Amino acid sequence: MTIRPESTVSTVQTVTYRWPTAVTTDTPELLRWTGSGGALLLTAGAWAVSARTGGAVALGVAIAGAGLVVLTWALLGRTRPDPGWLRRTLAWWCAPLLVAPPLFSADVFSYLAQGEVAANGLDPNVVSPAAGASAEAVARVGVYWRETPSPYGPLFTAVERAITEVTGGDPVLGIGLYRLVAALGLLLVVWAVPRLAAMTGVRERTALWLGVMNPLVLWHLIGGVHNDALMLGLMLSGTVVALHALPELKWWQYTAGVVLIGLGAQVKLPALVALAVVGTALARRLGGGWARFVTAGFAMVAATGVVSVVTSLAGGSGFGWVQALGTPSKVNSWMAPTNWPGYLAGAVFGPQAGQAMISSARIAGLVLILCGVAVVLGRQLRGRISEVTSLGMMMSLIVVLGPVIQPWYLLWAVLPLAACLPVGPWRTRVAVLAGVFALLVPPLAGNFAGRVPELVGAYVVGIALVGGAYLVLRRARVSVAQA
């Protein structure tokens, strides 16, 4: 219906409701609130499952909520909202997840138990939760991590101990504070990604859409409360600070960036890759050549050592984290391509042959990573690729060829890639991969052995609800015309 202006009125804003065949650039507001509704459904369903009410229906509602967010995020990629609108939409989508139970993973309960070990005066990098935490805290930890020391760096150990001391071991307050730390890390990511995109000429809105708003960020940094949020926030913001200091060689600013990256590595070690990037950028700024490259490399190693020592001593955690660096690789992750030959060998020749093949393939993966990193840094040193592209490529190598892959590990590569990939096939492939991994595991972490019918029923409910929502979104369009 169109309202026509009367002769006494010069201009009237009119609203026309149409039913076209596709979602268009006129629908971002509809997508914003549909995504918010999905986040609310995910949170409500997760709480119902946690309270053991609703069964497959409650889990189906949570799956439907997750699917709605992924769907609206994908459709939003076809619109052209401004960056400020995207940031506000991110806040709306994150808001329900801030009060959700831990989603997609139970790692936060490991953080709580490790913090209790540290608060008891023990080193969580040496003493497992089963040996140093209360029975109540240990009961909430996943089976594998109960007997395994913490694999995290001294900065995160200090955070764990501080949260335990502040909350007195209360799990609800503890999860709330870990969510606050994750939110602070995400704010750093939101600040850094557009600035990295500006260095490569990528539009801010496209970098925000793919890098910051993608469901992996929502699920695993906020919903799953992973410490990767803090690592990525420190790493990316430090990279921005250091690279911005290079044109005029502002040494104090460059040093501050290096320190921020070093602190990110004191949460999780992969952040060190950014030091290789900013060190190579410094060598190139000083004139290039392998001599300057090697000198800058030694400087980055020295900076890492200084930050590590200061953090370990100031946090009181000691240096037990050094011997725990290989802890994550003890898990045979089915997502890691380097483990696939071992699974195949194990199925054919038995478990021992399979484990031997996994060990060999991991060594081969490490060699390929080192060779790939050398090639990427060489190209960066010669100016053939940008610093941000270098970071994205090296992180991609580590994720794909590393011994362990978890869905949230993709963010190590997706965030820098979002800031450097132009619109085209590669950006589309990264977006599709992020969407697939966002739906790869159920919203509620847990063992579904013996509950397969419940899980299948939940996915049927979820897929039906999301399919219905897609049909509505495909038809709904609100256009504003001036008459």
N, C-alpha and C positions, 0 to 999 in steps of 0.2 A: 504494500500500500504506500502511495506517495502523497504527501501533503503539499499541495500547491500554494504558493504565496498569494495573499490577497493584494489588491492594488495598492493598499496603504503601507505595505511592508516591502522593503527593497530586497532583503536577503533573508532567507530562512534555511537553517541547517536541517536536512531531511535524512531520515534513516530508511534504507530499503533492505528488506530481508529476501534473499535469494537462495536457491538450492542448486548450486553448480555441481560439477562432477569431481572437483578436486579442491584440496585445501590451498588457499592462495595467500598472497602477501597481506590480505586484509584481515587475517585471523590471528595475529599474535596474542591479543588479549584473551581470546577463547582458549588458545593453547596454554597460556600462563595459568589460567584457573583450572583447566583440565589437569595439568601437571600437578598443581597444588592439591587437587582432589585425589590424585593418585598417591601422593606422599601421605595424605591423611589416611587413605585406605590401607596403605602399607603399614603405617604405625598402628592403626586400630586392629588390623588383622594380627600383627605381631604380638600385641598385648593380649589378644584373645587366645592365641596359641600358647603364649607363656603362662597364661592362667589356666591352661588345659580345658578351655571351653570352646565349643564350636567345631573341633576336629578338622576334617577335610574342608569344611566350608570356611572356617576362619583362615586356614592356610591358603585356600583359594582366593579369598579376599586380599590377603597380603600379596600373593603372586599377581593378582589383577592390578593392584596398586603399583607394583614395580613395573609391570608391563605398560600401564598407562603413562608413567613417567618416561619410559624409554620411547614409547610411541610419540608422545608430544615433543620430546627432545628431537627426535628424528624429523618430524614435520616442521619444527621451529627452524631447522637448518635451511628450509626453503623460503623463509621470510627475511625481512630486512630491518629488524628493530635496531635502535641505536644502542651503544654500549651501556649507557646508564639504565636503560630499560632491562637489559639482560642481567645486570647486577641486582636490580630490585627483584627480578624474577627468581634469581638464584636464592635470594634471601627468603622468598615465599616458599620455595621448594624445600629449603633446608629446615625451615621453622618446625614442621611436625617431627622431623627426624631427630631434633635436639632432645625430644622427650620420649623417643622410642626406646624399647629395650635394645641391647646390642644386636645388630643385624648382620647376617651373612657370615659371621665369625664370632668365636668366643675368646679371641685373643685378649680382650680387655680384662678378662678374669685372670689371665696369666700375669698381666701387668700388676693387678691388685695383689696377687700372691708374691710376686717378685718384690714389690714394694714393701710387703710385710717382712720378707727376708732381710731386706736392707735396713728397715727400721729396727730389726732385732740385733743390729750390729754385725751382720754377716754379709758376705759378698755374694749377691745373687748370680754373678757370673761364674761362681764356683760351687755354690750351694743351691740345690734344686728346691722348689717349693715344698716337695714332700719331706725334705730334711730340715727346712728352716721356717716354714709357715704353719699356721694353725690348721687343724683338720677341717674346719669350716671353709677356710679359704682354699685349701687344696681340693676339696670336693667340687668346687665350681670350675676348676681348671680342666682343660682337655686332657685325656689320658696320656698322650705322648708328652706333654709339657710338664706333667707332674714330677717326673723324674729327671727333667732336663734343665740345666742351668740357663739363665737368661743369655740370649745372643746379642743383646743391645749394648750400645756404647755408654760411657760414663755420664754423659749429659742426661740421657734418658733415665739412667739408674737414679740420678739425683732427683729427677722429676718424680719417679716412682716413690722414692723414700719420702719426699716432701708431701705428696698427696696422702700417703698412709699416715704420716704424723699429723696432718691437718684434720683428717676425717676420723682418726682413731680406728681405721680398718672397716668403717661402714661402707658396704659395697655400693649402695645407692648414691651416697655423696661422692664416693670415689669415681664412679662412672660419670657423674655429672662434671667433676673436675677434669677428668680425661677428655670429655667432650669439649670442655672449654679450651683445653690445650689444642685439640684438633681444630676447633674453630679459629683460634689465633693463627695456626699454621695455614689454614685455608685463606684467611685474610691476606697473609703474605703472598700466597699463590695468586690471588686475585689482583694484588698490586703488581706483581712481577710479570705475569704472562703478557699483558698488553704492552709493557715496556720492551720486553724481548721481541714481540711482534713488530714494534716500531723499528727495531734495528734491522729487520729483514724485509720490511715493506709489506708485511701481511696486515690486512685490515683488522682493526681491534675487535670488531664484532665477531668476525669469523674465528679469531683466536680464543675469544671468550666462550663462544658456543662450543667449539670442539674441546678446548683445553680445560675449562673451568666448570661448565654446566653439564658436562657429560655424566651419565648416571654412575659411572665408576667412582667419581668424586663424591657424589651424594651417598652412595651405598657404603663405601669403604673408608672414606676420611671422616665423614660425619656419622653415618649410621653404624659402621663397624668400629669406629673410634681407633683406627690404626695410627701408630706413631709415624707412619709414612707422611702424614699431614705435616708434622713438625719438621721432619727431614726435608721434604720437598719445599716447604716454605722458606727454610733457612738457605737451602741450596740455590733456589731460583732467585731469591732476593739478593743473596750474596753475589750471584753471577751478574745481575743487573748493576749493582753498585760498583763492582770491579770493572766491568766493561765500560761503564759511563765515565770512569776515571781515566781511561787510557788516552783519549785524544789529547788532553792537556797534561797528561802524566801527573795527576793529583795522587801523590803517593799515599797520603793518609787515607784517602777514600778507597784507593785500591786495596790497601792493607785491611780496611774494615770489611770490604767484600770478601777477601780471602778468609778472614776470621769467621765471618758468617757461614761460608761454605764449610770450613773446618768444624764449626759447631754442628752443622747438619750431619757431617760424617761421624760425630760423636753420639748421634742418635742411631743411624744406620750407615754402614760403611760405603754403599754405592754413591753417596754424595761426593766422594772424592773425585769422581769423574769430572765434575765441574772445575776442580782445581787444575786438571790437565788442560781444560779448555781455556781458562783465564791465564794460565801460565804460558800456553802457546800464543795466545793473543798478545801477551806482554812481549814475548820474544819477537813477534812480527812487528810490533810497534817500535821496538828498539832497532829494527833494521833487518830482522830475519836471519836465516842461516842456522846451521845445526849447532854451532858453538853457543849462540844465544839461546837456542831451544834447550840444550842440555843444562845451561846455567839456570834458566828459568825453572826447569824441572827440579833441579836440586833445591832451589829456593822454595818451591811448593812443598817438597818433601820436608824441608826444615820447618816450614810454617805448620804443616800437619803435626809434626812432632811436638812443637811448642804448644799448640792448642790442645793436643792430647794430654800432655803432661799437666798443664795448668788445670784443665777440666777434671782430670782424675784426682789431682791433689785437692783442688778447691771443693769438689763434690764429696770427697772422702771415700770414694768407691775403690780406690787403688787401681791396680793394673790387671786384675783378673780377667777383664774383658778381652785382653789380647788372646788368651788361650780359648776363648769361647767364640772366636770369629767363624769357625767352621761348623758351628752347631746347626744352622738351618739346613746345610747340605746333607745332614744325616737322614732327612726325610726324602723318601723316594716319591717325588711329586709326579703324578700321572700327566700333568699338563706340560711338563718340560720335555721338549723334543729329544734332548740328549738321553733321556731315560727310556724312550720308546724301543730302541734296539734291545735293551736289557729285558724289558717286559716280553718282547717276542722270543728272545732266547730262553727266558725262564719258562714260557709256556711250552716250548719245544723240548728243551734239554734239562729243565729242572731249576729250582731256586738258586743253587750255587752258581750255575752257569749264568743265570740272569743277573745276579748281583755283580759277578765279575765283568760282565758286559757293560753294566751301568757304570761301574768304576772307570772302565776304559773309555767309554763314550764321554764321560765327564772330563777326563783329561784332554780328550780331543776337542771338546767344547771350549775348555780354557785356552788351549793353544790357538784355536780359531778366534776367540775373543781378543787375545793379545795381538795377533796378526792384524785383525780388523781395526783395533784401536790405533796401531802404528800407521796403518794406511790413512785412516781418517785424520789423525793429527798431522800427518805429512801434507795432506790436501789443505787442511786449515792453515798450516804454516806458509804454504805457497799462495794463499788467498783464493783458492778454487772453491771453497765453501765457507759459509759464514760460521761464526762461533756458535750461534744457536743451532744451526744445522749439525755442526760437529757434535754438540751435546746430545741432540736427539738421536743421531746415528749410533753413537757409542752406547747410549742407554738401551737402544734397541738391540744391539749385539748382546749386551749383558742379560737382558730379559730373555731373548730367544735362545741363546746358547748356554745360559746359566744352569746350574744343577737343580734349581727349584723355581717354579712359577706359581704364583698365586694371582687371582684376578686383579688385585690392587697393584701388583708389581707393574702392570701395563702402564700405570700412571707415570712411572719413572720416565718412560719414553713418550707417552702421549702428550704430556704437558709441553715439553720443549718442541715436539713435532708440530703441535698446534700453533706454535708461535713462528714457524718457519715454512710450513708447507703451503704453497699457493693453492687456490681453488683448482681442483682437477682430480684425476684418478687416484693419486696417492692419498690425498686428503679423504676422499670417499672411502678408500680401503681402511684407513685408520678409524674412521667413524663407524663403519660396519663392524670392525673387530671389537671396538669398545662396546657397541650395542649387544653383540653376541656374548661377550664375557660378562656383561651386566646381567644377563639372564641365565648364565651357565649354572649357577648354584641356587638352591632355594633361599628365600629371604631369612629363614630361621636356621642358623647353623645347628647341626646335630646329626646323629646317626639314624638314618631312616631304614636300616635293615629290619625286616619284619613288618615294616609299615609302608611297603611299596604301594598297595592299593590306595591307602590314604593319600600318598604323594601324587599318584596318577589322577585320582579324583580331584585333588586340589588344582592340578594343572588344567584339567578339563574345565573346571569352574573359572579359573583365571583366564584361560584362552577365550572362553565364551564371552566373558565380560569385556575383555579388551577388543575382541572382534566387533562386538556391538558398539563400543565406543568409537572404533575406527569408522564404522559406517555412518555414525552421526557426524563425526568430524569431517568426513569426506563431503558431506552435503551442506554442512552449516557454514554460512558466510554472512558477515555483516559488513556492508559497504556504506560509507558516509558520502553523500553527494551534496554539493552546493547548488542551490537553485536561485 
